[in-house]
Amino acid sequence: MKSRYNPILIAIILLGFVVAMMLNVTRHQVEQKNNTVEMAMEYENLLRLAALEGLPEEKVLKDFKAAGINSLMIFDTTLRRLSYKGDLLVATGEELRDKKAAEVFANVPADKIDKDAAFISPAQDENIYNDIVDDLRLRYGTERVEEVCASPKITRVLGSTAIIPDDKYDEPLGVLQAPLGLPAQDMKKVSALGFNIIVRPQNYINPTREKIDAVFNRIEKSGVKVHAFMPCGKESLGYPSQIGYLGQKLNEKKMTVIGLEHYTQLQFAKIDGSIPLMEAVNYKVARSYVIDGLEQKKISVGTALHRWALTDEERNIRVNYVRPFYLPVDGKPLVETNLQYVRDIVQNVKARGYEIGEAGVFSASDDYAPYFPSKIKFIFIALAVVAGGVLYLSLLLDLSRKVEFGLLLVLGIGACALLMLGRGLLTRQLLALGAAVIFPVLSMNFIFDIWDKNETSDNSCLKIIFNGLWQLALAIALSLVGASFLSGILTDSRFLLEIDIYRGVKLTFILPIILVAMLFIKRYDLLNVKDGNLGLLATRLNSLLDTGLTFKHVAALFVLLFIAYYFVGRSGHTGGVPVPAIELKMRAFLEQVMYARPREKEFMVGHPMFFMAVMSVYKRAPKFCQFVLVCAAVIGQGSLVQTFCHMRTPVIMSFVRALDGYVVGIIFGIVGVIVMSMLLPLFGKLKRRYLD
């Protein structure tokens, strides 16, 4: 059968491709400008390292600054922390009753000593005491916070003084561990040593504008510049009622919002109010990655370094949130172990062309502005995807030109109209899905046209390899047309930050196989249904359904189900299918020798099966054999398009990954063809012996 390609549909696809590539070029430029990575650690973690090694705090801070840490995270202080540092005198009601408190608390009236209460008094700097009292009143109200002695100053705060272990995240904190605002003295010290400051204040109960202002007043009082804000805890400061006001204050101070990547490496950690806050600051947002503390205890420094090696480039991470190791490595002291760890991370960052500085953000101009392309450009892509869908239906159903134009008109107008409604998010995601599943199938159909011109089975191994090389390259090029549509129509700041994500990863793997199977069956009439006779088709399907099941059928079904589970379960981030150790080693090797590690579904499955399909065609194998190999071959085409679904990955890296997959895939494919060419004569002899 000869394929029909409507020239109008082809022209629309080509026009859409030009517009899509223009969008991809602009996206690449936006990504290239965002090339500054921030190296950040928690201030308290560095103090802990200094204490564990018995070293001066200032020396340790300077050493980590020299190693490459340019920013420190400052959290809310607590009564417990202030007491430990000697910045505040703190005692509990129980300590006062047992006469175990400092002498200064002897002036507390006996009737004011409650068991469930904490008492505070200035140590050296009375400003610290005043700041803490102000924040206590904001958090607990004046009825729970009372000055019980004027000279010396002593304030009582009512509440539990029980200490909750660090791993009990879900239990309410008592007054000794409750957040009490940003420590101005710590911010001054950190700034004086040359560090940038990232503040992580926790939310208030019933947040008000006054409480939001208190956070920024504390920063202003410290006299230092704070360049970034990162939500802390289960909800952002200002949630739920004051997120807009917080965004206004952050914009006034020109502060960047830092979003912590989810542990699945997809979107952000679950912090209520964080996404509305990103919208409130007009997407002046940087993505941050941290190795979970519990997980870091189970892995080596080398494993951790391997994770950092690619994270900035592959996932648009711009804040490397580094946690220290608390066990020495190779006999080195603890501090030196972590200094070397930081140096190695910085070296990896710089080796990939990034600069160390304040976290970069995606911007469409030198004067910061988020990147949101005109919807008019999306219309051209929408029409191209619709044209591709109509072209597939025409190949499958033998549509007339009149029906093709009718479908193009109706579906095209519908898609464009939906694009114009609001952000058109769902429409864009559906069009991206259409591009991801249709164009790999169309690329395979174009290859079918080439294969149909073969008229002999007398083809050498060398000729089969040569044809496999250029035909696979052509199929990849045609599939990348669909990838460019997907990337182009999803390009904006929200998708680059992964506030919005591509939906349908699993379908992107499954649908191309189904669509190409339907097309192959129709094109080569595998069901022996002449001229599209629906009655005969129904009879054959009914006969197929009446087939009695044997143990062989059940075993085959289980094999297919296992393959489907493994194939689909390995896609996405939460499939739960484990990765074999040998595969992890192979991945590490490919990451070292190639710019972008190709996907196993391409170079181990799809592309080698493409070569096998070429061989089956040029050796005139039975059509059913060709059918199975073609269905396996399209896996590679679908996988390389699916790479572009991860909008956090730079677009140029996705294109290079497809090329790297081709390079490795042809090695597997050529080896497969050579091995099969050697085995075929043996199979022929065995077959003749069996028949004899």
N, C-alpha and C positions, 0 to 999 in steps of 0.2 A: 504494500500500500504506500502511496505517495503522500507525504505530509503537505498540508496547505498552510502557508504563512501569509496572512493578510498584511499587505504592505503598510496599510494605515496603522494597524496595531504595532507593527515593528517600528514605524516612525515615532509613534507616541512613546514607546519604550525607550528609544534612543534619545529623544528629547528629555525625558525624565531622568535618564542616566547622566546626561550632561549637567542638569540642575543638581542632581544628587552629588556628583563629584565636586561641584562648586561648593556645596555645603560641607562636604568632607574636607576640602582644602581649608575652608575657614575654620572648621573645627580643629584641624591640625595646628593652625596658627594660634588659636586660643590655648590649646594644650601646650604648645611650645613656650609660650610666654609664662606659663605657670610652672616655673622650674626651680623654685626655692623651697628647700625642705628645712623644717625646724627640728632640732634635736632637743627633746625636753625630758626632764626627770622631776620627781617630786622632791621638794626641798627637805621634807622630813626624812625621806629615805637616805639622802646624803648625810644628814645629821646622825642617823642611826648607824651608818657605815663608820663614820668618824668615832662614834662612841664605842662600837664593837672593837675597833683597832686601837683605841686610846690615843687618837690623833687629834690635833687642833682642828676645830670645825672650819676655820677660815682657810687653812692649808688644803683640806680636802675639797672644799668648794672651788678654790683656785685651780687645783689639779684637774678637776672635771671640766672646768671652763677651758683649760688648755687642751684637754683631750677632745673637745668638740661639742660639749653640751652648751648650748647658747641660751636656753630658756629653763626656768624653774617654775613649777606649779605650786601655788600657794593656796592652801585650803583654809577654811574657817578654823580658828583656834578653839580651844576648850579650856575649862577650868583645870582639868587634870593636866593638860599640856603646859599651861601657864605656871602651874604649881611646880611641875617637874623642872622647868627651866629657871625657876626662881623669879619670874616676872610678876608673880602675884602670890600672896599668902592665902592658902585655902585650907579650911578644916570642915569636917562634917559634924553634925550634931552629936553623933555617937562619940567622936573623939573629944568633943568638949565635955561631955558627961563623964568620960573616963579620964579626964585631965591629961590627955595625950596631945593636945593641940599646942601651938606656939603660944608663948606668954602673952602676945598681943591680944589674943582672944579671951583673956581672963576678964576683960572689961564687958563682955557680953552679959546683959541682964539674964538672970536665971530663968525668968519666965519667957524669954525669947529662944531658949535652947530647945529646939525640936529635933527628934531623932531623924526624921526625914527632911533634912535641910542642909544646905551648904553655906558656909560663912566665908566671906572674902575681905581682904584688907590690902592696901597698897604695899608693895615691896620696896622698890626704889623709884620707879617712874609712875607718878600719880596719874599721868595721862592714860596709861594702860588700864588702870583701875576705873577711871571715868568712862573710857570706851566700853569696857565690859559691862559696867552697870547700865549704861544706856542701852546696849543690845539685850541685856537680860530683861529690861522693862518692855522692850519692843516684842520680845518673844513670849514672855510669860505674863505681862501685865503688872501694873503697880500693886495689885492685891497680893501677888506672890513674891514681890521684890521690895524689901523694906530696909532702910538704914536703921540699924539697931544701936549704933554708937557713933557719935560725932567726932570724938577725939580719943584714940585714933579712929579713923574712918573704918567702919565695919558694916557690911551689907549682908543681909540674910536672904537667901532664895529658897523657897519651899519646893520640895520635890525629892524623889528617890535618889539616893547616892550610891546605889548598887552599881557595880562595874560589869558591863556586858562584854563577853569575849569578842574578839575581832571577827570571828567566823559566824557569829549570830547576827546576820545582817537584818533579819526580819523582826527582831525584838526592839521595843521602844527604848530609847536611850535615857538614862537619868541625867540629872543636872550637871554632873561632873564630866560627862562625855558629849553633851549637847553642843551643837555648833553655836559659836558666839561672835561671828563676824571675822573679817580678814584682819590678821595681825599687822598693824602698821609698822611695828619695829622690824618684823621679818622682811617686809617689802623694802624698807629702807636699806637693810643690810644686803639683800640680794641685788638690788639696783646698784649699790655702791661698788659691788664686785664686777659689774658689767653684764649681768644676766638680764635677758628679757623676762617679763613676768606674765604668766598665765594665771588668772584668778579662777578659783572653783568654789564660789560660795554656795551654800545649801539654801533651800527654800525656807520661807517662814510659813507658819500656820496662818491662814487667812491673810495672804499678802496684800499689802496696800502700797500706794505710791510712796508714802512716808517710809515704809520699810525698804523699798527699792532704793530710795534716795539715800538711806542710811549706808548702804553698801558703797555707793559712789562717793559719799561724803568721807567715808573711811579711807578710800583710795586717794581722794584729793588731800586729805589731812596728812597722808604719808609723804606727799610731795613727789611721788615717783610716777613715771609713765607706765601704764599697763596697756599692752597692745592686744590682748586676746582674752576671751571669756569662754569657759568650758563648763557646761552643766555638770552637776554633781549629785549623786544620790539617785532616787527613783523618779524625781521630778525636777524640772528646771526651776531656778529662781523665778518668781512671778507667776507660776502656774497655780490656778487656772485663769485668774482674772486679770493679771497684770503683765501678760507676755508682750502685748503691744507696747506698753509703756517701757518695759525693759528694752525692747528693740529700739525704741526712740532714744533711750539713754546711751545704748551701745553705739548707735549711729552718730550721736553727738560727740562721743569720745573717739570715734573712728576705730572701734575695736572689732576684731574678727571673731566670729563664733567658730569654735572647734567642735566638730561632731565625732564622737567615738564610734569607730566601726564595730558592727556586731561581731560576736565571736564566730559566726558562720562565714565571716568575710563578705556579708551581703547587707547593704543598707547600714542602719545605725543601731547602737545599743538602745534598748527600750528605756527611754527617759521621757516621761510625760511632759509635753510642752516643747520638746526640742525642735520638732519640725515646724510648728507655728513660729517659733523664734527665728528659725532660718529664713522663713518667709518675711518676717518683720524686719530683718536686717538686709533685705533685698539680695539674699543669697551670697552675702560676703562670708563665705563658709569654707573652712578647710577640713579635710578628712584626716582623722588620726587613727593610728593602729597601736595596740598594746597587746603583749602576750599575757594572757590571763595568769594571775598570781599563782593559783593552784596548779595550773598546767605547767608553769615555768619551773616549779619544784621537781617535775618529773622528767624534764628534758635537759640535755647538755648545752653548754655554751655554743658548741659547734652547730647543734641543731637550731638553736635560736638565731645564730648568725645566718644560716641558710634561709631562714624565713625573712630576715631583714633584707637579704640581698636583692630580692625582686619586688618587695611589697610597694615601694614608692613608685616604681615604673609601671607595674602591672595593674595597680588598683588606685592610682592617683592619690596615694597617701602623701600628705604634706606636713604632718607632725608625727615624728617617730617618738612615741611615748615609751621611754625605756625604763624598765624596772630592773633593779640590781639583783645579782645572784648573791646569796648569803652563805655559800659554801665555796672555799678556795678551789682553784683548778691548777693542776700541775705543780703543786707545792708553792704557788705564789700567794702572798698575803691577800686578804679579802679585797682591800681597796685596789691593789694593783690588778687583781683579776678583773674587776669591773672597769677599771680605766682602760685596760687592753680591749675589753669587750666593746666599750664605747668607741675607741679608736678604730677598731675593725668595722663597725657599723658606718662610721663617718667615711672611711676609705671606700666602702662599697657604694655609698651615696654619691661621692664625688666621681668615682670611676664611671658611673652611668650618666655623667654630664650635669648633675644637679649642683646647685650652690647651697651652702648652709646659711640660713638667715631666718627672718620672720616668714611664717608659712605663707605660701602663695595661694591665690584664689583665682578661679576662672573669671576672666574679664574680657569683654569685647572691645575695650579701648584702654588707652594708657590711664585715663581718668576712670577709675573703677566703675564698671557698669556690668550687670549680668548679661549673659549671652542668650538671646531668644530670637531666632531667625524669623523673618516675615512668613506668615502663613501662605502667602502667594506662592512661595517656592514649594511649600508642601503640596500644593494643588497639583503641580506638574508630576511629583512623585506618586501622588494618589492615583492620577490618571494612568501612569505607567504600570502601577501594580494591578489596577483593574484591567488594563489591556493584557497583561500577562495572564491573569485569571481567565479572561475571555478566550485567549489563545489556547490555553489548556483545555477548556471546555469544548472548543471547536475541534481540537485533535481527538478528544475522547468521544464526542457525540456527532461529529460530521455536520456541524452547524453551517447554515448558508450565510453568505455575506450579510444579507439583510438581518438575520437574527444576531449575528456578531455585532453589527452597528447598533442594533436595538439594545442589546445587553450593555454595550459600552456606554451608550447614552444614559440609560437608567441608572446603572451602578456608578458611573462616573459622577453624575449630578448628585446622587445620594451621598457618596463619599465626600465630595467637596462641600456640600451643605453641612454635613455633620462636623467637618473639620472647622467650620467657621463658628460653631456653637461653643462658647466658652473657650477652654484650652484645647478642646477636641482630643483629650487624652486617650479615651477609649478607642476612638477612631484611629488615631495614630498607632496605637498598640496593635489593633486588628490589621491595619495595613502592613505594619512591620512583620506580623506573623504571616500574612499572605506572601510578602516578598521572600520570607525565609523558607517557605515550603514549596512555592510555585516554581521559582527560577532554577533550583537544582534539578527539578523534574524536567523543565523545558531544556536545560542543558543536556540531559541524558537523551531526550528525544532527538535533539540535533545530532548527537552521536549515532543514534539508531539510523538516521538518514545516511550517514557515512558507511555504517556497517552493511546496510542493504545493498551497497554497490559491490560488495565482495561476491565473486561468482565462482571461486575455486577453494578447495580445501588443501591445495598443495602450496602452503605458505611456510617458509622457513622460520626457524626460531628467531633469527636476526630481524626478519621483516616484522614479525609479531611484536618484538620489543620496540622496534622503531615506531610502529603505528601506535603502540601503547603510550609511548613517550609524548608524542604530539597530540594525540587524541585526549589524553588525560589533562594535558596543559590547556587544551581548548575547553574542555568541560569545566575546569576550575575557573577559567576566565569568564565563561558565561554565568557560572554560579555566583561569581563575585559581583556581577551586575545586580543580582538580588541583594547581596550583602551591602552594596553601596546604597540601595534604596532603604534598607533597614536602618543603617547608620545615619543616613541623611534625615529621615523623617523623625527620628528620635533625638536628634541633636538639639540640646539646649542645656542651660545650667542645671536644671533639676535632674535631668538624666545623667549628666556628667558627675554630679555629686551623689547619685543614687538615691535622691529623695523619691523620684519615680523610677521604676524599673520595668524592664521588658517582661511581660507575662506570656507564658506559653513555651517555656524551655523544653518541657517534655514533648509537647506536640510538635515542636520543631524537629525533633528526632524521629518521631513516629510517622507523621503525615507524609513526608517525601517518599517513604517506603511504600505506603499504601497507594499514593497517587501514581507512582511510577509502575507499581504492579498492575493497577487498573489499566494504565495506558499500554503497557506491554501486552497484557492479555487481549485488549481490544485490537491493538495494531497487528498482532500476529495470530489472532483468532485461536487462542489456546483452548477455548471451550468448543471449538468447531461450530460456532453459531454464524452461519453464512448470512451476509447482508443484514446483520443486526436483527435477526428474527427473534423477537422477544418471547414468542411462544416456545420456540425450541430452547431458548436460554432457560426459561422457567422449568422445562422438562428436564434439562440436564442438571440444573441445580437441585431439583426435587430428587432425581436419581442419586445425586451425590449425598443428599441428606439421608437417604434410605440405606446407605452403605452400613453394613454391620461392623461394629467396633471389635477389634481384636486387641490382644495384649500389645502387639506391635504398634497399633495406632495410639494406645494410651501412653506407651513409652515415648513415642515421638512427640506427643502432645506435651508431656512433662519436660522434655528437652527444650522444646520451643518456648514453653512458659519460663523456664530457667533463663534462657537466653534473653527473653524479653525483660525479665526482672533485672538481670544483670546489666543489660544494655540501657534501660531507662533509669534504673536505680543509680547508675554511675553519673547521670546527668544532674545538673543543679548542685545544690550545696547541702541538701538534707536527705539524700537518698538512702543513706545508712549502709550502703554496700562497701565493705572494706577494700582497701587498695593493697594488693600483695607487696611484700617487701622488695622483691626483685623489680617490680614496676617502679617503686619509689627510687631505687638506685638508678634505673634507666632514666627516669625523669631528671634526677640530679645531674647525670652525665650530659644529657641533651641541653640542660640549662647552662652548663659550662661551655659547651662547644657551639651553641647556636644563639642568635640574638633573641629569638622568641621560641620557646619550646613548643613543638607542634603537638597536636592532640593524637592520642593513641587510636581513636576511632578513625582517624584519617590514614595515618601511615602504617597501622597494623591491620586494619580491617578494610576500609573503603577503597583506598588506592591499590593495594595488592589485589583485591577482588576485581577492580577495574581491569587490571592486566589479565586476570584469569578470564574475565568476560570477553576481552579482546581475543584471547587465545581460543575460547570456545566458538566465537564467531568465525574466525579465520580457519579453524579446523572443522567447521561445519558440525559442531556438537548438536545434540537434540535441543529443540527450543526450550524445553522445560529446564534443562541444565543452564541455558543462557538466562532464562528467567530468574532462577535462584541467584546466579552470580550478579545480574544487573541489580536486583533488590539489595544485595550486599554492597555493591559498588556505590549506590546512591547514598549510603550511610556517610561516606567520606564527603560527598558534596554537601549534604545537610549539615554535617559537623563544622565544615569550614565557614558556612554562613552563620551557624549558631555562635561561632566565636564573636561575631560582631554584636550579639545580644548583650554582651557585657560592656555597657557604655562607659564604665569606669576605666577600662583599658584603652590607652591611646589608639586612635584609629590606624596610625601607621604601623603600630605593633601588630594589630590584627591582620593587616594585609601581609606583613612579613611572615607572620605565623602560618598563613596559608601557603606561602612560597616554601617555607621550611618544611611544612608537611608534605609538599610535593617532592622535595629533594629526598627526604627520608623514605617516603612512600614508594618512589620508583626503585629504590634499592631493594626493598622487600618484594616489589612486584617483579623485577627482573630475576631475582633469585627464584621466585615462585615459578616463573615461566620456564627457566632453565631446568629446574627440578622436574616439573611436569613433563617437559619435552623428553627427559631421560626416562621417565616412568611410563609414558604412553606406549612405547613398543612392548614393554614388559606386560602391560595390561592387555595389549592385543594378543600376545602369545597365550596368556592365561585364558583369555576368552575363547580362542580357537581350540585349545586343549579341552576346555569345559564342553564346548559344542560337540567335539569329536567323541 
